[in-house]
Amino acid sequence: MSQTMYLTEDLYNYMLSHSLRESEVARRLRRETSKHERASMQISPDQAQFMAFLVKLINARRTLEIGVFTGYSALVVALALPADGEIVACDVSEEWTSTARRYWREAGVNHKITLRLAPALETLTDLIDSGQEETFDFAFIDADKENYEPYYEYCLRLVRRGGLIAVDNVFWDGNVIDDSIRDEETQAIRRLNTALHQDSRVDISLIPLGDGLSLLRKK
C-alpha cells in the first residue's frame, strides 16, 4: 500500500521554502527558543502554520492552549485570529512565559492572549465552573504528558460542537511503539492514543507532522 513519504532534511527544507509564511517576530522568537536548554519543546514552524490554517478554516474566535513554553504557538495562532479573538493560555512557568509576553507585545497580539499562570487542571476547572463549556472553537494540548487524558476530557467539554482539539507529541519521538519503554509519560500517551481512536464523540485524524499531531473534531 502507499504510505506517507519520509521527509529527508533536504525535502523538509524544500517544503519550508515553498510553504512557510512566518512573520519576522515569530521567526526571531523561534530562533531565540532554539538556543533554550528545552528547545525540543517548541513546535516546528510548519506545524504552527498548519494550526493557524485550521484556526482560520473554522473561523475560530476563541481558543485554548495548554502548555505555552516561550509562546511561539500562541503567537502564530493569535496572529491568525480576528482582532477580537482570544486565546486562554495555560502554563506554570513565569520564567518561560516572560519570553512569550515580550514577543506577544512586540507582535501586537498581547491583548488577544489571557495567560493563566496556574496548574492547567485548575484553570480548566475554573473555566467550566464559570459557565464556559462549549465556548471555545479550538484547543491545543502540549503540556505534561501524564495529564493528557484529563486535559483532553476537559477540552472536550470546553470546545463547541464542530470545534477542534489538537494533541501534540502523540508519537513521542517514536517511543510509543517501543514496548521496552515503560515510563509514565510514554504510557500516558499510549493510553490516550488508544482512547482517542475508540472515542465515538469525535472524528479523528492523526497527522505525521512534527512529533505526531492528533486532530479531533467534536461531533
N, C-alpha and C positions, 0 to 999 in steps of 0.2 A: 504494500500500500504506500501511497505518497505520504510524506510527513514533513513537518516544519524543517526548513533548512537551518543548519547550524551556521551561525554568523562568525566568520573569521574576523580578526581585528580590522583587516582592510575593508571587508564588506560592511562591517559596522560603521566604520568611519565614512564610507561612501553613503550609507543610509543617513547619517547625521548631516553630511554636507549637502544632501539633496532633499532634506525634510525639515531639519531643526530650524525653528524660528524663535530664537531665545533673546529676550531683552538684555541689554548691556548690564543692567543691575543684577538680573538673575545669573548671568554669566560670571560676574565678579563674585557673587555670593557662592556659587558652585566652586569656583577656583579657590576662594578662601577656605571653604569647608574641606576641600581635597587635602589640605595640609593638617587637618584636625586628626588627633590620635584615634578618633572613632569615625573616620571619614567613610568607612564602609556602610554606615547607617544612612547615608544620603542616597536618595533615589537617583536614577540616571536621568539625564535631560530628556531622552526620548519618552521615558515613562511619564515624566511630569507634563510634557506636551500632550501626550495621549489623554491624560486625566483632564487637562484643560479643554481638550477637544470634546470629551464626554460631557463636561460641565456645560459647555455651550450647546451641545447637541440636545440636551434635555431641558435647556432654558433654566438652569438652576439659578436660584437667587440666595439660597441658604444652604451652607454646607458645614460638615462636621469633620474635624481632623483629630485623630487620637495618636499622639506622638508627633512632636513638632521638630525636635532637634534644633538645627540652626535656621529653619524656616524656609527652605528652598521650595518644597512642595506647596506650602501655604502661599508663598509669594506668587508662584506661577498660577495657581488656581484663583487667587484674588484678582490678578490681572485679567483673568477670563470672565470674572463675574461682572454684572452690570454695576452702575455707580452706586445703587442702593443695596448691593449684595452684602452678605455677611458670612464669615467663617467663625465658628466657635472652635478654637484650637486648644487642645488639652496637652499639658506637659507638666513635669515636676521640677525641671531644671531652670533655675533663674540664670545660671551661667550660660548655658547653651542658647536659651531663648533671648538673651540680651543681644546676641549677634542677629537673631531673627528680627527683633524690634528695630535695630539700626537700619537694616536693609528694607524693611517694610516702610519705614518713614521715608527713606530715600526714593523708593518707588512710588510713593504717594498712595499706598493702599492700606496704611495702618488703621484708617478709620473703618475699614471693612473687616478687620480681624479682632475678635474678642479673645484674648489669651487668658485661659483659666489655669493658674499655677496651683494644681492640687492633684491628688491621685485621680486618674480618669474615671474610675468607677464612682467616685464621689460626685464628680461633675455630671456624669451621665444620669446618676440617680436624681440629682438636683434638677436637671432638665425635665425629667419625667414627672417629678413631684410638682413642678411649676406649670404643668399642663402643656408641655411642648412635644408630646407624642405626634408623630406624622407631620411635623412641620419642617423637616429637612429634606432637601432634594438629593443630596449626595453625601456619603460618608467615606472617609479613608482611614483604615486601621493599619498603623505601622508603629507599634509600641512593644511593650514587654510581652513575649510570646505566651507565657503561662496564663495570661488573662485574655487571650484571643477569643476563647469561646464566650465568656460573659460580655466582652466588648461587642461581639457580633450580635448577641441577643438584645443588648440594649439598643444598638444601632437599628436593628430590625423594628423596634418599637418607635424609634425616633424618626426614621425615614418614611416618607409618604409612599403610598402605593404608586408603582411606576418609577420610584426613585432607585438610585444605585448605591450599592455598598462595594467598595474596593478593598481587598485584603492583600497586603504586601507580604513578601518573603515566604510564599507557600511552597517553594522548592527548598528553601533553607540551605542554599549552597549545595544542593544535591543530597543532603543528609537524610531527607525523608525516605529515600529508597535504600538506605544502608541499614540493614537490620541490626548491625553490631553497635550502632549509635543509639543509646538509650537515655540520654539526658532529658530533663524535664521539658526544656524548650522544644527540642525535636519532637518529643512525644505529644506535646500540646498541639503543635502544628499538624502532625499526623491525625490526631483526633478531630481537629477542626476540618481538615480536608475531607475526611470521611463523612463528617456530619453535613458539610455543605453539599456534597454530592448527593446525599439522600434527602435533603431538605426540600419538601414539596412547596414550601412557602415562597420560594424564589426560583427564577430562571438563573442558570449558571453558565459561565464560560471562563475557563482557566487559560490565561494568556501567557505564553512563554516570553514574557517581557521582564527585563530586569532579573530579579531573583524569583520570578513567578508571581503573577498577579491574578487573583480570583475576582471576577466581576459577578455580582449578584443583583438581579433586578427583582424588587419586591412585587409580588403579584397583587 
